[in-house]
Amino acid sequence: MLLRHVPFLKAVLLHSVTAFGGPQAHLAMMMRTFVQRTPYITEQELMEYNGFCQLLPGASSTQTLTLIGYKRGGVPLAVLTLLIWILPASLLMGSLSFLLQYIDKRELGTDIFMFIAPMAAGFLMYAAVHAFPLAIKNTITRVIMIFSTIATYFLFGQPWVIPSLIVAGGIITNLSRKRIPQVEQKPRKIKWWNFWLFGIIFIAAGIISEKSKIEEWPNRRPINLFENTYRMGSLVFGGGQVLIPMMYEQWSVRPEAIRKRNRDENVVQIDESDMYTGMGIVRAMPGPVFSIAAFTGGMAMKDSGPRMQVLGCLIGMIAIFLPSALLVLFFFPIWNNLKKYAAVYRSIEGINAVVVGIMIASTFYIMKDISITALKTVSFINIGVILGTFFLLHFTKIPPPFIVIGSLLLGFLF
């Protein structure tokens, strides 16, 4: 059964090593790779999946891609899709935890990535243009899109903004019941097993971690690392830009206070300068920003020897992505069940309009930090990269990986 999905898994692998720019840019690349180039899903389905995943805690781009695999081949393919997506970035970030001590940070240049931001803006522009006619069809969806664009741009990075806008959009389009009338449907039975698994792991990890601290177990650091990381993966809304400051507070700021107060040498702690380096490098890596957990896991265990450091990388990778997978695979069947009701179809109208607004706002938000107005050579190149990316995606069949490689080469040559 899985052999017939090899082309799809190859596309996932290629996407995982070329998807720069964060979750919004990832969505644009998914539209090109999994909708336009090879129609594994429709544009409407991709928009719906992304909107649904924005309502959940965890890594939204990871959850969206997992759902594409789930739609193609059920849970087995969803799990393979998830692993192929997260492994390249996690391996790179885990390796960084080993290499960091050998690197002169002053020479750790990232000029090769200097045109990745304008390229990501071009991808977002392309996604917004293609999604617009699918989602914006009447006055109310136009109003929702404009409001969502403004709110997202000015409140970008606030964890509550995107979920709140999506909920509000779904409510607003339900105020009128004329467009989509209700047809009686018999709801399906809900399978609770993976939600119970999520909850059991969450509660058990918390109890065991706290017990290890109270009783001062000598080798408790891996247990505390798993609990801390799993908890953050379970509760974080807003993606990597919210996860990173949470990790900084959890592993660099708070442990220092604990050490001074309790003199606890087993507390999980990462040096601030090392944390800053990881926070910077992960943004230049392809794949999910949540892969920084492989780096933090390795750094948390680096004083315990290479084997324990490898274990720390694995714990970080598994603990940060496991909640996202369990939640999305539990709630999505419920979402499909609820779609039998007209109220949910009406909500999807508003959700899709909000998603388009988010993409437009993200495009402008990325562009505000890109030099495009100064009379400098780099500004003209940035404009060329933004427009070039958009036109190549819109008018040609060039795969996204080649556009990414071209942007990297341009940064290297410049």
C-alpha positions as CSV (number, residue, x, y, z in Angstrom):
1,M,0.0,0.0,0.0
2,L,2.8,2.4,0.9
3,L,4.8,1.7,-2.3
4,R,2.2,3.5,-4.4
5,H,2.8,6.6,-2.2
6,V,6.6,6.7,-3.0
7,P,6.2,9.7,-5.4
8,F,4.3,11.6,-2.7
9,L,6.9,10.8,-0.1
10,K,9.7,12.0,-2.4
11,A,7.8,15.3,-2.8
12,V,7.6,15.6,1.0
13,L,11.3,15.0,1.3
14,L,12.1,17.6,-1.4
15,H,9.8,20.0,0.4
16,S,11.4,19.3,3.8
17,V,14.9,20.3,2.5
18,T,13.8,23.4,0.6
19,A,11.0,24.9,2.7
20,F,12.5,28.1,4.1
21,G,10.7,31.1,5.6
22,G,8.5,29.8,8.4
23,P,4.9,28.4,8.4
24,Q,3.3,31.0,6.2
25,A,5.9,30.5,3.5
26,H,5.6,26.8,4.0
27,L,1.9,27.0,3.1
28,A,2.8,28.8,-0.1
29,M,5.3,26.1,-1.0
30,M,2.8,23.4,-0.2
31,M,0.3,25.1,-2.6
32,R,2.9,24.9,-5.3
33,T,4.2,21.4,-4.6
34,F,1.1,19.5,-3.5
35,V,-1.6,21.4,-5.4
36,Q,-0.3,23.1,-8.5
37,R,2.6,20.8,-9.5
38,T,1.0,17.5,-8.5
39,P,-2.7,17.7,-7.4
40,Y,-2.4,15.5,-4.3
41,I,-5.1,17.7,-2.7
42,T,-7.2,20.6,-3.9
43,E,-6.6,24.3,-3.1
44,Q,-9.8,24.3,-1.1
45,E,-8.6,21.3,1.0
46,L,-5.2,22.9,1.7
47,M,-6.9,26.1,2.8
48,E,-9.3,24.2,5.0
49,Y,-6.5,22.1,6.5
50,N,-4.4,25.2,7.3
51,G,-7.3,27.0,8.8
52,F,-8.2,24.0,11.0
53,C,-4.5,23.6,12.2
54,Q,-4.3,27.3,13.1
55,L,-6.9,26.5,15.8
56,L,-4.7,23.9,17.5
57,P,-1.6,24.3,19.6
58,G,1.6,23.1,18.1
59,A,3.4,23.4,14.7
60,S,0.8,24.4,12.2
61,S,2.8,23.8,9.0
62,T,3.7,20.3,10.4
63,Q,0.1,19.5,11.2
64,T,-1.0,20.7,7.7
65,L,1.5,18.5,6.0
66,T,0.6,15.6,8.3
67,L,-3.1,16.0,7.3
68,I,-2.1,15.8,3.6
69,G,-0.5,12.5,4.3
70,Y,-3.5,11.4,6.3
71,K,-5.8,12.3,3.4
72,R,-3.7,10.3,1.0
73,G,-3.1,7.1,3.0
74,G,-4.5,7.2,6.5
75,V,-2.5,7.1,9.7
76,P,0.5,5.1,8.4
77,L,1.2,7.6,5.6
78,A,0.5,10.5,8.0
79,V,3.2,9.2,10.3
80,L,5.7,8.7,7.5
81,T,5.0,12.1,6.2
82,L,5.6,13.6,9.6
83,L,8.9,11.8,10.0
84,I,10.2,12.7,6.6
85,W,9.2,16.4,7.1
86,I,10.9,16.8,10.6
87,L,14.0,14.6,10.2
88,P,16.2,16.8,8.0
89,A,15.8,20.0,10.0
90,S,16.0,18.1,13.3
91,L,19.2,16.4,12.2
92,L,20.8,19.7,11.2
93,M,19.8,21.4,14.5
94,G,20.8,18.4,16.5
95,S,24.2,18.4,14.8
96,L,24.6,22.0,15.6
97,S,24.5,21.2,19.3
98,F,27.6,19.0,18.8
99,L,29.4,21.5,16.4
100,L,28.7,24.7,18.4
101,Q,31.8,24.3,20.6
102,Y,34.0,24.1,17.5
103,I,32.6,27.1,15.7
104,D,33.9,30.6,16.1
105,K,30.5,32.4,16.3
106,R,32.0,35.6,14.9
107,E,32.7,33.7,11.7
108,L,29.3,31.9,11.6
109,G,28.1,34.0,8.6
110,T,24.7,33.4,7.1
111,D,25.1,35.7,4.0
112,I,24.0,32.8,1.8
113,F,20.6,33.1,3.3
114,M,20.3,36.9,2.8
115,F,17.7,36.6,-0.1
116,I,15.6,33.9,1.6
117,A,13.3,36.5,3.2
118,P,12.4,38.2,-0.1
119,M,12.0,34.8,-1.7
120,A,9.6,33.8,1.1
121,A,7.7,37.1,0.5
122,G,7.4,36.1,-3.2
123,F,6.0,32.7,-2.2
124,L,3.5,34.3,0.1
125,M,2.4,36.7,-2.6
126,Y,1.8,33.8,-5.0
127,A,-0.2,31.9,-2.4
128,A,-2.4,34.9,-1.6
129,V,-3.1,35.6,-5.3
130,H,-4.1,32.0,-5.9
131,A,-6.2,31.6,-2.7
132,F,-8.0,35.0,-3.2
133,P,-10.6,33.9,-5.8
134,L,-11.3,30.6,-3.9
135,A,-12.0,32.3,-0.6
136,I,-13.2,35.9,-1.3
137,K,-16.5,35.6,-3.1
138,N,-18.8,38.2,-1.4
139,T,-18.9,41.3,0.7
140,I,-18.6,39.7,4.1
141,T,-15.5,37.7,3.1
142,R,-13.9,40.8,1.7
143,V,-14.5,42.6,5.0
144,I,-13.2,39.7,7.0
145,M,-10.1,39.5,4.8
146,I,-9.3,43.2,5.2
147,F,-9.8,43.2,9.0
148,S,-7.7,40.1,9.3
149,T,-4.9,41.6,7.3
150,I,-4.8,44.7,9.4
151,A,-5.1,42.9,12.7
152,T,-2.5,40.2,11.8
153,Y,0.0,42.8,10.6
154,F,-0.1,45.1,13.7
155,L,-0.4,42.3,16.2
156,F,2.0,39.8,14.5
157,G,3.6,37.4,17.0
158,Q,0.8,37.6,19.6
159,P,-0.2,34.0,20.2
160,W,-3.9,34.7,20.5
161,V,-4.3,36.7,17.3
162,I,-4.6,34.0,14.7
163,P,-6.8,31.6,16.6
164,S,-9.1,34.5,17.7
165,L,-9.4,35.8,14.1
166,I,-10.3,32.3,12.8
167,V,-12.9,31.8,15.5
168,A,-14.3,35.3,14.8
169,G,-14.4,34.7,11.1
170,G,-16.3,31.4,11.5
171,I,-18.9,33.1,13.7
172,I,-19.4,36.1,11.5
173,T,-20.2,34.0,8.4
174,N,-22.7,32.0,10.4
175,L,-24.8,35.2,11.1
176,S,-26.5,34.6,7.7
177,R,-28.1,31.1,7.1
178,K,-29.5,31.8,3.6
179,R,-26.4,30.8,1.5
180,I,-26.0,27.4,3.0
181,P,-29.1,25.7,4.4
182,Q,-28.9,22.8,6.9
183,V,-29.4,19.3,5.6
184,E,-30.0,16.6,8.2
185,Q,-27.0,14.2,8.6
186,K,-26.3,11.4,10.9
187,P,-23.1,12.1,12.9
188,R,-20.4,9.4,13.1
189,K,-18.9,7.8,16.2
190,I,-15.8,9.6,17.6
191,K,-12.6,7.6,18.2
192,W,-11.0,8.8,21.4
193,W,-7.8,6.7,21.6
194,N,-5.2,9.2,20.4
195,F,-6.7,12.0,22.5
196,W,-6.5,9.8,25.6
197,L,-2.9,8.9,24.6
198,F,-2.1,12.6,24.4
199,G,-3.6,13.3,27.8
200,I,-2.1,10.3,29.5
201,I,1.4,11.2,28.2
202,F,0.9,14.8,29.4
203,I,-0.3,13.9,32.9
204,A,2.2,11.0,33.4
205,A,5.2,13.1,32.2
206,G,4.2,15.9,34.6
207,I,3.8,13.6,37.6
208,I,7.0,11.7,37.0
209,S,9.0,14.8,36.3
210,E,7.8,16.5,39.5
211,K,8.4,13.3,41.5
212,S,12.0,13.1,40.2
213,K,12.6,16.7,41.3
214,I,11.1,16.2,44.8
215,E,13.0,13.0,45.4
216,E,16.1,14.4,43.7
217,W,16.7,11.5,41.3
218,P,20.3,11.6,40.2
219,N,19.6,10.9,36.5
220,R,16.4,12.9,36.2
221,R,17.5,15.4,33.5
222,P,16.2,13.4,30.5
223,I,12.8,13.0,32.3
224,N,12.6,16.8,33.0
225,L,13.7,17.5,29.4
226,F,10.9,15.4,27.9
227,E,8.2,16.9,30.2
228,N,9.3,20.5,29.6
229,T,9.4,20.0,25.8
230,Y,6.2,18.0,25.6
231,R,4.4,20.6,27.6
232,M,5.5,23.4,25.4
233,G,4.5,21.5,22.3
234,S,1.1,20.9,23.8
235,L,0.4,24.5,24.8
236,V,2.1,26.8,22.4
237,F,-0.1,28.8,20.0
238,G,1.4,31.0,17.4
239,G,4.1,28.8,16.0
240,G,7.9,29.1,16.2
241,Q,7.9,32.8,17.0
242,V,6.1,32.0,20.2
243,L,7.9,28.7,21.0
244,I,11.4,30.3,20.8
245,P,10.9,32.9,23.6
246,M,9.2,30.2,25.7
247,M,12.2,28.0,25.4
248,Y,14.5,30.9,26.2
249,E,12.6,31.6,29.4
250,Q,12.3,27.9,30.3
251,W,16.0,26.9,29.7
252,S,18.1,30.1,30.0
253,V,16.4,32.5,32.4
254,R,14.4,30.3,34.8
255,P,17.2,27.7,35.5
256,E,19.6,30.4,36.6
257,A,17.2,31.6,39.3
258,I,16.6,28.0,40.4
259,R,20.3,27.3,40.7
260,K,20.8,30.4,42.8
261,R,17.9,29.6,45.0
262,N,18.2,25.8,45.4
263,R,21.7,25.1,44.1
264,D,20.2,22.3,41.9
265,E,22.9,21.1,39.5
266,N,20.6,18.7,37.7
267,V,18.3,21.4,36.4
268,V,18.0,21.6,32.6
269,Q,19.9,24.8,31.6
270,I,21.3,26.2,28.3
271,D,23.8,29.0,28.2
272,E,22.2,32.2,26.9
273,S,24.8,32.8,24.2
274,D,24.3,29.2,22.9
275,M,20.5,29.7,23.0
276,Y,20.9,32.9,20.9
277,T,22.9,31.1,18.3
278,G,20.3,28.3,18.0
279,M,17.5,30.9,17.8
280,G,19.3,32.6,14.9
281,I,20.4,29.5,13.0
282,V,17.0,27.7,13.1
283,R,15.5,30.6,11.1
284,A,18.0,29.9,8.3
285,M,17.3,26.2,8.2
286,P,14.7,24.5,5.9
287,G,11.8,22.8,7.6
288,P,9.8,23.5,10.8
289,V,11.1,26.1,13.3
290,F,10.1,23.6,16.0
291,S,13.2,21.6,15.0
292,I,15.0,23.9,17.4
293,A,13.9,21.4,20.1
294,A,16.5,18.9,18.7
295,F,19.2,21.6,19.4
296,T,18.0,22.5,22.8
297,G,17.7,18.8,23.8
298,G,21.3,18.2,22.7
299,M,22.6,21.3,24.5
300,A,20.7,20.4,27.7
301,M,22.4,17.0,27.8
302,K,25.9,17.9,26.4
303,D,27.6,17.7,29.8
304,S,26.6,14.1,30.2
305,G,28.6,12.7,27.2
306,P,27.9,12.1,23.5
307,R,25.5,9.3,23.9
308,M,23.3,11.2,26.3
309,Q,23.6,14.2,24.0
310,V,22.2,12.2,21.1
311,L,19.4,11.0,23.5
312,G,18.7,14.6,24.3
313,C,18.4,15.5,20.6
314,L,15.9,12.6,20.1
315,I,13.9,13.5,23.2
316,G,13.6,17.1,22.0
317,M,12.5,16.1,18.5
318,I,10.0,13.5,19.7
319,A,8.6,15.5,22.6
320,I,8.0,18.7,20.6
321,F,6.2,17.1,17.6
322,L,4.3,14.3,19.3
323,P,1.6,16.6,20.8
324,S,1.0,18.2,17.4
325,A,0.5,14.9,15.7
326,L,-1.7,13.4,18.3
327,L,-3.9,16.5,18.5
328,V,-4.4,16.9,14.8
329,L,-5.1,13.2,14.1
330,F,-7.7,13.2,16.9
331,F,-9.5,16.5,16.1
332,F,-9.5,16.2,12.3
333,P,-12.0,13.2,12.2
334,I,-14.2,15.2,14.6
335,W,-13.8,18.2,12.2
336,N,-14.9,16.0,9.3
337,N,-17.8,14.8,11.3
338,L,-18.8,18.3,12.2
339,K,-18.6,19.4,8.5
340,K,-21.9,17.5,8.0
341,Y,-23.6,20.5,9.6
342,A,-24.2,23.7,7.5
343,A,-22.9,25.8,10.4
344,V,-19.5,24.4,9.8
345,Y,-19.6,25.0,6.1
346,R,-20.6,28.5,6.7
347,S,-17.7,28.8,9.2
348,I,-15.2,27.6,6.6
349,E,-16.2,30.6,4.5
350,G,-15.0,32.9,7.2
351,I,-12.0,30.8,8.1
352,N,-10.7,30.8,4.5
353,A,-11.1,34.6,4.3
354,V,-9.1,35.0,7.5
355,V,-6.4,32.7,6.1
356,V,-6.1,34.9,3.0
357,G,-5.8,37.9,5.2
358,I,-3.1,36.2,7.3
359,M,-1.1,35.4,4.1
360,I,-1.4,39.0,2.9
361,A,-0.3,40.4,6.3
362,S,2.6,38.0,6.5
363,T,3.8,39.1,3.1
364,F,3.8,42.7,4.2
365,Y,5.3,41.8,7.6
366,I,8.2,40.0,6.0
367,M,8.7,42.9,3.5
368,K,9.0,45.5,6.3
369,D,12.3,44.1,7.3
370,I,13.6,43.8,3.7
371,S,15.5,46.7,2.2
372,I,13.4,47.6,-0.9
373,T,13.2,51.4,-0.8
374,A,16.8,52.4,-0.2
375,L,18.8,53.4,-3.3
376,K,21.1,50.5,-2.9
377,T,22.0,47.5,-5.1
378,V,20.7,45.1,-2.5
379,S,17.3,46.8,-2.5
380,F,16.9,46.4,-6.3
381,I,18.0,42.7,-6.0
382,N,15.5,42.2,-3.2
383,I,12.7,43.6,-5.3
384,G,13.9,41.4,-8.2
385,V,13.9,38.3,-6.0
386,I,10.3,39.0,-4.7
387,L,8.9,39.7,-8.2
388,G,11.0,37.0,-9.8
389,T,9.8,34.3,-7.3
390,F,6.2,35.3,-7.9
391,F,6.4,35.3,-11.7
392,L,8.3,32.1,-11.8
393,L,5.7,30.4,-9.7
394,H,2.8,32.0,-11.5
395,F,3.8,31.6,-15.1
396,T,6.2,28.7,-15.2
397,K,6.3,25.1,-13.9
398,I,9.7,25.4,-12.2
399,P,9.7,23.4,-9.0
400,P,10.1,25.5,-5.8
401,P,13.4,23.7,-4.8
402,F,15.1,25.3,-7.8
403,I,13.9,28.7,-6.8
404,V,15.3,28.2,-3.3
405,I,18.6,27.0,-4.7
406,G,18.8,30.0,-6.9
407,S,18.2,32.3,-4.0
408,L,20.9,30.6,-2.0
409,L,23.4,30.9,-4.9
410,L,22.5,34.5,-5.3
411,G,23.3,35.1,-1.6
412,F,26.5,33.2,-2.0
413,L,27.6,35.2,-5.0
414,F,26.5,38.6,-3.6
